[in-house]
Structure formats: structure tokens, C-alpha cells
Amino acid sequence: MAKLYFNYSTMNAGKSTVLLQAEYNYRENDMQTYLLTAAIDNRAGVGRIASRIGIGAEADLFDSSADLFDKIRSRHQKDNLACVFVDEAQFLTREQVWQLARVVDDLKLPVLCYGLRVDFRGELFPGSATLLALADEMREVRTICHCGRKATMVIRQDQDGKALLDGEQVQIGGNETYVSLCRKHWREAVGDFPAED
């Protein structure tokens, strides 16, 4: 039975690595897949999903104006898809997540989305919020804070390493811009110190 999956985490947890491994498993079994990634994020090159460990694959692009149901239906009619993979799913609009749900329900295709859950302010991205509401299954891809605890938050830092407290929700960047932290260390970084033990 087809399902809508949301695989979420903070920065640098290996979401793209997990996506590429899962997609490879389909191709290894001679099944057709369709990869999509956000047009706004071209750090790995335009139309490319890449992992920090060096693996990558070509992908079709989506922006906020794309009708993903139509895009996937057209590709499915051409290639008889077995699965759809969406990287940078936090950049999906609310409407696009509903379109992906229609792909699952009407086209009977599994859709695996990978993305960030929260931004540097600790707030949900619109695409992530809608995926949390609609996904049939959710999986956390885990990474750790510098203290060894599970990282659940991320800070955006300036060139001096100081946590930024405001700004646009979307700013493309990597390790030079973002640091994944546990909630306690995120609170410390943004100036909300915990009470004494």
C-alpha cells in the first residue's frame, strides 16, 4: 500500500544520504524512480541531490509554483514509476504537500519526503508542518549535538559564529552557516539560558 513518508531532521544528519540509498535500492531492482529537489537550493549544482559523503544523483526541480501532482502523473505515465523521492521537503508549500498526498491516494505511488523540521528560530517550515499533519509515517534521521545528545534544533550563525536571532526563514547554507544542537545548547546559543540545576 502506498504511503506518504516524512523523514525529518536537523542539518547534517544525513537525510540526502538516506534518500539516495533508498532510491538506489529501487533502481537496483529495476524499478523506476522519480527524484525531485527544491530549485532554491543549488549548493550541489542545479538539479542535483548530493550527500556530504560524496554520493549524488540528478533530480527534477520544483519551486513554489509547480503542480507536483501533474508533474508526477506525467512522469508516471511515461516511466511507470515505483516510487517518488522529494529532497528539501521543507520548501514545499502547503498545497504541494496535499498534491503529494493525492499522488499517494490517487496514483497509488509511495512518496518519500526528506527535509528539515524546524528553522533556526525553532519554528516549523510550512512544508514540514503540513507533512507532520498529513504523512502516513514519519521517521527521524538523527544526528548529535557537540555534547553528544540528540540534536533537534539548528542555529544560523554569522561569520563570527554568533547565533542570529532573526532574519528570513529561508537562507541556503551549509556547515559555514548552520549548526545542529540539542535543545539545551540551542537555548544557550540564542540567549535563553536554562535555570540552574
N, C-alpha and C positions, 0 to 999 in steps of 0.2 A: 504494500500500500504506500503510495507517495505521501511525503510529508514535507512541511516547511521547517527547516532547521536553522537555528541561530547559534553560531559558535562565536562567543564573545570573549574579550579580554582587554587588557591594557596594551600599551605599546610594547613591542619587542618580546611578545610571548610566543611567537612562532605561528601565528594564525595563517599566514601565507604558506608556510612550510606544510602545515596540516592540510590545507586546501590542495596544494599541489600533489601531495602524497595520495590523498583520496581520489583526486582526478586521475592520477596515473594508474591507480588500481582499476578504474573503469576501462581506460584505454588498453591496459594490458590484457583485458578480457574481451577485446574487440568491440567495445561499446562506445558509442558516440557521446561526447560531452560538449557543453557549451559554457565557456568561461566569459564572465563579464567583470569589468572593473570600472571604477569611477574615473571619468575623464579629467577631473580636477587634480588627481594625484598622478603625476608623471615622473616621480622620483626614479622608477625603474625603467623609464622610457615610455613613450606613448603606446598605449595598448599592450602593456606587459605587466604580468603579475610576477614578482620576484621575491625570493626569500633572502634574508641576510646571510644564509649559509651557502648561497650561490646557485640555487636552482631557480628556474623560471619557465614561463610559458606565455605565449601570445594570447590576448584576450580581446574581445569586443568591448567597446566603450559605452557607458551610459552617462547622461547628465540629467539634470532635474526635469528636462522636457521630454525625455524618452518614455514611450509607452512600452514597458517591458513585456506585457502580455503579448502585444502584437509582434514585438521583436523576437521573442522566444517561440511563438507559434509559427512564424515564418521559417525560422531556422529548423524547427522540429519537422515541418512538412518537407523540408529539403533533406535533412540528415537523419531522421528517425532517432531523436535523442534518447539517451538513457538517464541523463542527469544534467542539471544546471548548477553551476557554481558562481557565486557572487562574492567578489572581494571588495573591501572597503564599504561594507554594507551600511555603515553609519551615515553615509552620504545619500542613501536612498531617501526619497520623500515618503510621506505617509501614504500617498496614493500609489506609489510604486511598490510598497510592501503589500498593499492589497492586490495589486496586479500579480505579484509573485504568488500570493495565496490562490488566486484564480488559476495560475499555471498548475499548481498542485491539484486543486479541486477539479478543474475542467479538462486539463490536458493529461492529468494523471502522471506528472513528472515530479520526481523529488527535486527540491531546490535547497541547496546548502549555502547559507549566507555566513560570511565571516567579517567581523568588524569590531570596532570599539564600542563599549557600553556607555562610558561617560567621557566628558571632555575634561579639560584642565581645571574647570571650575567645579567639578563634581556633579555636573548636570548631564542628563541624558541627551544624546543626539536624537533628532526627530525620527530618523530611520530606525535607530536602536530601540527607542521607546515603542514604536509600532511593532517591531519584531518581537519584543518582550511580550506584547499583548497578543499577537497572532500566531507565533511559532508553535508548532506541534511538539517540538523538542528543542531544548536549549542545553548547550554544553559550554562549560567554562574552560578556556585554554589558559592554563595557569603559568604565571611567572612569579619571580620573587623580588622583594624589596632588598635594598642593601643590607638590611638587618637579618634577612633570612625568612621573614614572614611572607605570606602570600601577598602579592601586590594587587590591589583592587582599584587604585587611583593613579592619576598621572598629573604631573605639573608641567607647565610650559615655562621654560626659563629664558632669561635674557642672556646676552653674551658674557655676563659676569657670573652666571649660574644662579642668579636670584629668581625665585618663583614670581611669575607675573600673575596678578590678581584679576586683571580684566583684559578685554580685547575681543576680537571677533571669535566666534566659536570655531570656525574652520581656518586653520593655518597649517599648510602642509609642511612637514618637517620630520626629521628622524632623531637619532641619538643626540645631535647637537642642539635640539630644541626641547625634546620631551624626556622625562624621567619617570619611570613607573615606581610607585611607592605603596607601602601598606597605608591604611587609613591614618594611623597614628603619626607616621612620618610625613604624610601629606598635610595633616593639620599643622604640624610644626613648621613645615615649609611655607605654608600660607599665613602663618601668624596666629593660628587658633590653637594655642598650646593646651594640652590636656592637664587636668587637675593633678596635683601631686598624689602619688600612691600612698 
